[in-house]
Each structure stands twice: as C-alpha cells, then as structure tokens.
C-alpha cells in the first residue's frame, strides 16, 4: 500500500532559381512564382488527402452519436454487426466526453456535430468520415453514467429516453513496471485532489497523473467515489480513456505514474498497464474488478466486492410511448436494450463479453444509481455460467441442451449451461 503522509485538510533552404541578368522580374518575383507552385502542390495534396474520407451522409443508414470514449470500444463492436445487416445501419460517432451528450441532445441546434467522425465497417475497423460543413444534429448520446451525474444536469432533456445497457468497471491503472499493487479511496482523494501537496508517495508528480476533464464519465465516477469536485482534479488531461493509458506508460519513472480509465480499455491494454486493487471507504482490504489481478471473470464486480462500476446508457429522441423516433435509431436501441429481437448476426451477449463488459444477466448484485448502495440481485434470465465460459474459457456449471440435462439445484438450461432459473 502507498504511504499516506501528513497532508493539508481537504479542501534553410528552398529551391534555387537561376535568373538571366536581363530578366525584368528579378529574383524576388521568381521566388514568389516558385512559392506559388509549391502552394498549389500542397493544396492539391491536402485536397486529395481530404477526399479520401467519404462524407458521413453517404454511408448507408447513417446515425449520428456523441458521448464518452469509454463506451466507444463497445459501440465499435456493436456498429460492426449493424453494418453487416441486410439493410445496413452505419454508426457515426464522436467522443468528446460523456456529458457532452446531454448538451447535444438538450439543445441540438446549438451543439451540432462538426468536422470528422468515426464509423466502423463490417470487419470492425474504425474509419473516418466527413460531417457536413454546417454540422449535423446528434441522433443519440452514449455515456457510462446517469445523465444527472453530470455537472449541472438535473434531469434528462424533454423528449429524450434513457436506455440502460452493459456494465463497466472503472479502474485505477499504473504501468506494468510499477511495483504498486493497490490504492484506497483516501489515497486517491489526496493524490488527485491535492496532487504534489497531497504527499501520497509515490504519486506526488502531477505531470505523471493522467486524468480526464469534468465531462468524462471516468472523472464523474471517481469524483462521486472520492468526493473530489469533478473540475478540481490534479494531473494532465489525457483526452480519452486510451489516452490515460498512453500517458502513464510514457512517464519516465513508472513508480510515479497513475491514471484511471474504463475497465474495458484497461483490459485491452494489459500488455502495458495494470489495474490496481481498490479499497473503498469502510472496506478492510482492496479488491480487483476480477477475482485476481490476472483474471477476466469480473467476479469482484459481479459479487459486489469491487465498488467502482456503473451501467452504460444510450440516450435518444423518443415519442410519447418511449420509442425512438428515428427508425434506424429504433433498431440500434431496440437490439441494445433487448426490446427488439436481434437478428442472428447481432449477438449482443457475445459482443458484450468480448469487449470486457458485463451483461446485466451475469450480475449477482445491483444498484439503482451511479455508485448507489448495493443489493442482492437475481437476473430474470441468468447468464452467469455462459459469461464465465466465454470470458475465461471454463465454467463449473453443467453443460446442457435441455432442462432435462440439469440437476435440481440449477434446473434451467440457458445458453448451453444449467442455471438456477
């Protein structure tokens, strides 16, 4: 464990031109001519590079979204499946920060999406397209927290629906060559709340702390957990969750490096970064999101030991019955929320597990708000056995094809394994 020391109370050259002596233009005029040619060539090159991007509007069934970078890896996998439908839906996404989604949906005309955006092909490759010069309104928002957890947001904008999705952990991370193993809520408070003045060895170099700004779901969650105001974090804004990983591994002294990001991004970068065990206020020891530092079973989250987890949310414009008004968004949301039967090519359960998230059907605890109190939970259609098998490659559950294959203690065959109901 890091040592907590005494701290203050909380709060030259270019082209050469040969010129005939009788020239009426002189060397400066010739130089200007050469520079003009070079400028034309540069402009032509830029135009060709720019033309490599398709216009987003030309993509089949394009829908436009904005929000957090934590949700982007999952959206990418989901988008690849939607792009492969008989009638394709192309997800176009920008990730400036989770809470930006509320501004985009609350006042669309004042918060248009502009510039370039990411979309995914059927192979899951992230590509770039050009948005209209005048901008375009977002069709949906995506974030890893409830809307009201965002600074200044007291309610979801009128006419916008909130659709609950998969579960993400939020992880404190260090480079793999750091010797640190855990962090407590108290230590995190002083590290990110006070920086160098916090006195928590070895994390006293503010330039080695990777943070996100106040619009990020990652910062919102750590703010709720520790009590640090979301706009008062000490460190360097890494811009995205992947940026947090990139920042800490670039620190020359790995012992001083510390950051935080979503669990799925942390899992995807285990070759360079490691998740610390986290001890929340009132806990006697620290826990990992998984049963160990190297496991992928998410036991710590699913059993309620690891405190830092939330549900992801999709937000979209809906009618009076709560149905998305855009037909392509209705598909996008319907498959995501389970309100529409997904085609065989869209296996949301497998996509969720492959991305390092947890489906609600694999949870044994639940909470009704971001970092709200936990309570025991029994999913209506459990998938814990299937989750274990897909995430880790093995399970102690009985394989089955029908209920008749299952023992009385777990009598229902679901997803190929015997579950309790």
C-alpha positions in Angstrom: 0.0 0.0 0.0 1.3 3.5 -0.7 2.4 5.6 2.3 0.0 8.4 3.2 2.0 11.2 4.8 0.7 14.2 6.6 -1.3 16.5 4.3 -3.4 19.6 4.5 -7.1 19.4 5.2 -9.3 18.5 2.2 -10.5 21.2 0.6 17.4 27.0 -44.9 17.0 26.4 -47.9 14.4 26.3 -50.6 14.6 25.8 -54.5 17.4 27.8 -56.1 16.4 29.9 -59.1 18.9 30.7 -61.9 18.0 34.0 -63.5 19.2 35.7 -66.7 20.7 39.1 -66.0 18.3 40.7 -68.4 15.2 39.4 -66.6 12.7 42.1 -66.0 11.2 40.3 -62.9 14.2 39.9 -60.6 14.9 37.1 -58.1 12.1 38.0 -55.7 9.5 37.6 -58.4 10.9 34.3 -59.4 10.9 33.2 -55.8 7.3 34.2 -55.5 6.5 32.2 -58.5 8.2 29.1 -57.1 6.4 29.5 -53.8 3.1 29.8 -55.7 3.8 26.5 -57.4 4.7 24.9 -54.1 1.5 26.2 -52.5 -0.6 24.8 -55.3 1.1 21.4 -54.9 0.4 21.5 -51.1 -3.2 22.4 -51.7 -3.6 19.7 -54.2 -2.1 17.2 -51.8 -4.3 18.3 -49.0 -7.4 18.1 -51.2 -6.5 14.6 -52.3 -6.0 13.5 -48.6 -9.2 15.1 -47.6 -11.1 13.4 -50.5 -10.0 10.1 -49.1 -12.7 10.4 -46.4 -16.3 9.7 -47.6 -19.0 12.0 -46.5 -20.8 10.6 -43.5 -24.1 11.3 -45.1 -23.2 8.9 -48.0 -22.9 5.9 -45.6 -25.9 3.5 -45.6 -28.4 4.1 -42.8 -26.1 6.6 -41.1 -27.0 7.5 -37.5 -25.0 10.1 -35.6 -23.9 9.9 -32.0 -21.7 11.6 -29.4 -20.5 11.0 -25.9 -17.8 9.2 -24.0 -14.7 7.4 -25.2 -15.2 4.7 -22.6 -18.3 3.5 -24.5 -16.6 3.7 -27.9 -14.9 0.3 -28.0 -18.3 -1.4 -27.3 -20.1 0.9 -29.8 -17.5 -0.1 -32.4 -18.1 -3.8 -32.0 -21.9 -3.3 -32.0 -21.6 -1.0 -35.0 -19.7 -3.6 -37.0 -22.6 -6.1 -36.5 -25.2 -3.4 -37.5 -23.1 -2.6 -40.6 -23.5 -6.2 -41.7 -27.3 -6.3 -41.7 -29.2 -6.8 -44.9 -30.3 -3.2 -44.5 -27.2 -1.7 -43.0 -27.1 0.8 -40.2 -23.9 2.8 -40.0 -23.0 4.2 -36.6 -21.1 7.6 -36.9 -19.6 8.7 -33.6 -17.6 11.4 -31.9 -16.2 11.0 -28.4 -15.5 14.5 -26.9 -16.7 13.4 -23.4 -19.7 11.6 -21.9 -21.5 14.6 -20.5 -21.3 16.4 -23.9 -24.1 14.0 -24.9 -26.6 15.9 -22.7 -25.8 19.2 -24.3 -26.0 17.7 -27.8 -29.5 16.3 -27.1 -30.7 19.0 -24.9 -30.0 21.8 -27.4 -29.2 20.1 -30.8 -29.1 23.2 -33.0 -26.6 24.9 -30.7 -24.4 21.7 -30.4 -24.1 20.3 -33.9 -21.5 17.6 -34.7 -18.8 19.1 -37.0 -15.5 18.1 -38.6 -14.8 14.4 -38.8 -16.2 11.4 -37.0 -15.6 7.7 -36.6 -17.6 4.9 -38.2 -16.9 1.1 -38.5 -17.1 -1.4 -41.3 -18.3 -4.9 -41.1 -14.9 -6.1 -40.0 -14.9 -3.7 -37.1 -12.3 -1.4 -38.5 -12.6 2.1 -37.3 -12.7 4.6 -40.3 -13.2 8.3 -40.7 -15.9 10.3 -42.5 -16.5 14.0 -43.0 -19.5 15.6 -41.4 -21.4 18.4 -43.2 -19.6 21.7 -43.1 -22.7 23.3 -41.4 -22.8 20.4 -38.9 -25.4 17.9 -38.1 -27.5 17.2 -35.0 -26.8 14.1 -32.9 -29.3 11.3 -33.0 -28.1 9.6 -29.9 -25.8 10.0 -26.9 -23.7 7.4 -25.1 -22.2 7.6 -21.7 -21.1 5.4 -18.7 -23.1 7.3 -16.1 -26.6 8.5 -15.5 -27.3 11.9 -17.0 -27.9 13.5 -13.6 -24.4 12.6 -12.5 -23.0 15.1 -15.0 -22.1 18.5 -13.6 -25.1 20.9 -13.9 -27.6 18.3 -15.2 -30.7 18.0 -13.1 -32.8 16.0 -15.5 -32.8 14.3 -18.9 -33.8 16.7 -21.6 -37.5 16.6 -22.6 -38.3 14.1 -25.3 -35.2 12.0 -24.7 -35.3 8.4 -23.5 -32.6 6.7 -21.3 -31.8 3.1 -22.3 -29.8 1.1 -19.8 -27.0 -1.1 -21.1 -24.0 -3.1 -20.2 -21.9 -2.7 -17.0 -18.4 -1.2 -16.9 -15.9 -1.1 -14.1 -13.6 2.0 -13.6 -10.0 1.2 -12.9 -7.0 2.9 -11.4 -4.1 1.9 -13.6 -0.3 2.0 -13.4 2.4 0.9 -15.9 3.3 -2.8 -15.8 6.8 -2.0 -14.5 5.4 -0.1 -11.5 5.6 -2.0 -8.2 2.3 -0.5 -6.8 -0.5 -3.0 -6.2 -3.4 -1.1 -4.6 -4.9 2.2 -3.8 -7.5 3.3 -1.3 -10.3 5.9 -1.7 -8.5 8.1 0.9 -5.2 7.9 -1.0 -7.0 8.6 -4.3 -8.6 11.7 -2.7 -5.3 13.2 -1.8 -3.5 12.2 -4.9 -6.0 13.6 -7.4 -7.4 16.3 -5.1 -4.1 17.8 -4.0 -1.5 16.5 -6.3 2.0 17.2 -5.1 0.7 18.8 -1.9 -1.2 15.6 -1.1 2.0 13.8 0.0 1.0 10.3 -1.1 4.2 8.5 -2.1 5.0 7.7 -4.8 2.3 9.7 -6.6 3.4 13.2 -6.0 4.4 14.3 -9.5 1.4 16.0 -11.0 2.7 15.7 -14.6 2.7 11.9 -14.1 -1.0 11.8 -13.2 -3.4 11.0 -16.1 -6.9 12.5 -15.6 -9.9 13.4 -17.6 -11.9 16.6 -17.7 -15.2 17.2 -15.9 -17.3 16.0 -18.9 -15.8 12.5 -18.7 -17.7 9.6 -17.1 -14.4 8.3 -15.7 -13.8 11.6 -13.8 -17.5 11.8 -12.8 -17.3 8.3 -11.2 -14.0 8.9 -9.4 -15.5 12.2 -8.2 -18.5 10.5 -6.8 -16.4 7.8 -5.1 -13.8 10.1 -3.5 -15.5 13.4 -3.1 -13.1 15.4 -5.3 -15.1 18.0 -7.3 -15.0 16.9 -11.0 -13.4 20.2 -12.1 -10.7 20.2 -9.4 -8.6 17.1 -10.3 -4.8 17.4 -10.4 -3.0 16.0 -13.3 -2.8 16.1 -17.1 -6.0 15.7 -19.1 -5.4 12.6 -21.3 -8.5 13.5 -23.5 -9.7 9.9 -23.8 -9.6 6.6 -21.9 -7.0 5.2 -24.2 -5.1 8.5 -23.7 -4.9 7.8 -20.0 -3.1 4.5 -20.8 -0.8 6.2 -23.3 0.1 8.9 -20.8 1.1 6.7 -17.9 3.2 4.4 -19.9 5.1 7.4 -21.3 6.2 8.6 -17.8 10.0 8.1 -17.4 9.6 7.0 -13.8 6.9 4.3 -13.7 6.6 4.5 -9.9 5.1 8.0 -10.1 2.6 7.2 -12.9 -1.1 6.8 -12.0 -4.3 7.2 -14.0 -7.8 5.9 -14.4 -10.0 4.6 -17.2 -12.8 2.3 -18.1 -12.4 -1.4 -17.3 -12.7 -2.5 -21.0 -9.9 -0.1 -22.0 -7.7 -1.3 -19.1 -8.3 -4.9 -20.1 -7.4 -4.2 -23.7 -4.1 -2.7 -22.6 -2.9 -5.4 -20.1 0.3 -5.8 -22.0 1.4 -2.3 -20.9 -0.8 -1.3 -18.0 -2.1 -3.0 -14.8 -5.2 -2.4 -12.7 -4.7 -1.7 -9.0 -6.8 -3.2 -6.3 -9.2 -0.6 -4.9 -10.3 -0.3 -1.3 -13.3 1.9 -0.8 -14.2 3.8 2.3 -15.3 1.3 5.0 -13.7 -1.7 3.3 -10.9 -3.5 5.2 -9.0 -4.5 2.1 -8.7 -3.8 -1.6 -10.4 -5.7 -4.4 -9.8 -6.1 -8.1 -12.7 -6.0 -10.6 -11.8 -9.7 -11.2 -11.1 -12.4 -8.8 -7.4 -11.7 -9.2 -5.1 -9.3 -10.9 -4.8 -11.6 -14.0 -8.3 -13.0 -14.2 -11.1 -11.9 -16.6 -14.1 -13.2 -14.7 -15.2 -9.8 -13.3 -16.1 -11.6 -10.0 -15.2 -8.5 -7.9 -17.9 -6.5 -9.8 -20.5 -9.3 -10.1 -20.3 -10.2 -6.4 -20.3 -6.7 -5.1 -16.7 -6.6 -3.7 -15.3 -4.1 -6.2 -17.0 -0.7 -5.7 -16.2 1.2 -8.9 -18.7 0.2 -11.5 -21.7 1.7 -13.4 -24.1 0.9 -16.2 -23.7 2.4 -19.6 -26.6 4.4 -21.1 -27.8 5.2 -24.6 -30.0 8.3 -25.0 -32.2 9.1 -28.0 -35.2 11.2 -29.0 -38.4 9.2 -28.3 -42.2 9.6 -28.9 -44.8 9.7 -26.2 -44.6 5.9 -25.9 -40.8 5.9 -25.3 -40.0 4.6 -28.7 -37.1 6.2 -30.7 -38.5 8.4 -33.4 -35.7 7.6 -35.9 -36.3 4.1 -37.5 -32.6 3.3 -37.6 -32.1 4.5 -34.0 -35.1 2.3 -33.1 -33.1 -0.7 -34.4 -29.9 0.5 -32.8 -31.6 1.0 -29.4 -34.0 -1.9 -29.6 -31.3 -4.6 -30.1 -29.2 -2.9 -27.4 -32.0 -2.8 -24.8 -33.5 -6.1 -25.8 -36.9 -4.6 -26.7 -36.5 -5.9 -30.3 -35.4 -9.4 -31.2 -32.0 -9.1 -32.7 -31.1 -10.8 -36.0 -28.6 -13.8 -35.7 -25.7 -11.6 -36.8 -26.2 -9.3 -33.8 -25.2 -11.4 -30.8 -25.2 -8.6 -28.1 -24.3 -11.0 -25.3 -21.1 -12.2 -27.1 -20.2 -8.7 -28.1 -20.5 -7.5 -24.5 -18.3 -10.2 -23.1 -15.7 -9.9 -25.9 -15.4 -6.2 -25.1 -14.7 -6.7 -21.4 -18.1 -5.5 -20.2 -20.7 -7.4 -18.1 -24.3 -8.1 -19.2 -26.9 -7.5 -16.5 -27.8 -11.2 -16.7 -24.4 -12.1 -15.2 -24.7 -9.8 -12.2 -25.4 -11.0 -8.6 -25.7 -7.5 -7.2 -27.3 -4.3 -8.5 -27.6 -0.6 -7.7 -30.1 2.0 -8.8 -27.8 4.8 -9.5 -24.1 5.6 -10.0 -22.2 4.1 -7.0 -25.5 3.8 -5.1 -25.9 1.2 -2.4 -25.7 -2.4 -3.5 -28.3 -5.0 -3.0 -28.6 -8.7 -3.9 -29.9 -9.3 -7.4 -31.2 -12.3 -9.3 -31.5 -11.7 -13.0 -34.8 -12.9 -14.6 -32.8 -14.9 -17.2 -29.4 -15.6 -15.7 -26.3 -16.0 -17.9 -23.6 -16.2 -15.3 -22.4 -19.7 -16.4 -22.2 -18.6 -20.1 -20.4 -15.5 -19.1 -17.8 -17.5 -17.2 -17.3 -19.8 -20.1 -16.9 -17.1 -22.7 -14.8 -14.8 -20.6 -12.4 -17.3 -19.1 -12.8 -20.4 -21.2 -14.2 -22.6 -18.5 -17.1 -22.9 -16.0 -18.1 -25.3 -13.2 -21.7 -25.3 -14.4 -23.3 -28.3 -16.0 -23.4 -28.2 -19.8 -26.9 -28.8 -21.3 -29.1 -28.8 -24.3 -32.5 -29.1 -22.5 -33.8 -28.7 -18.9 -33.7 -32.4 -18.6 -30.0 -32.3 -18.6 -29.9 -30.2 -15.4 -29.8 -31.1 -11.7 -32.5 -29.8 -9.3 -30.2 -27.2 -7.8 -29.9 -25.5 -11.2 -32.8 -26.8 -13.2 -33.0 -24.4 -16.2 -30.9 -24.7 -19.3 -29.8 -21.3 -20.6 -27.2 -20.5 -23.2 -26.0 -24.1 -23.0 -25.5 -24.3 -19.2 -27.6 -25.2 -16.2 -28.7 -22.1 -14.3 -30.7 -21.7 -11.1 -33.7 -20.3 -13.0 
